[in-house]
Every structure is written in structure tokens, then in C-alpha cells.
Amino acid sequence: MGLIPKLSSGQVLVRTTAFAITAGARAGLQGSASYAGAAETDVVMQATGIGEVLESTNTQFPLASMVLRQTGWQENAALNNL
């Protein structure tokens, strides 16, 4: 299991179940110039993901809700501005 971020007010903790591997991300992984940029060590690759809310400080997103947001290539994400 990945690191679990601490939540601030209004955030939700999401466990990513799937994320997009786009053409731009693939190009970045291959070292080509792309809108996604090249992969960097210890920097989360950006991606749209689907995940389940594990913890919430936002009343609009109760536990077990499913969300589609920018989760990045990571198992757990603390998301703002949903």
C-alpha cells in the first residue's frame, strides 16, 4: 500500500483503482517532448483516474463514493476542489 496523505479541510482521500495512460504520458516515458513532460524521480505523473473515497472532509463526497479526477499515477491521492 502506498503512502496515505493527511487531509486538510475540504479534501478527500481517494484510492485510485484505474488511471489513464495517455499518448502524452507514453511519449514522456520514452523521453520525447510532450504536454505531459518527461518522467521525473519522486514526482507523481499526472493522469486522470477513477477511485473510491476512503476518507472525506467534504460533505459532498461521502465514504465509498466513486470519483473521476486528476489522481496521478499513485495509489492514494488527497484531492482538492472537487
Helices and strands as residue ranges (DSSP letters): E 12-19, H 23-29, E 48-56, E 66-70, E 76-79
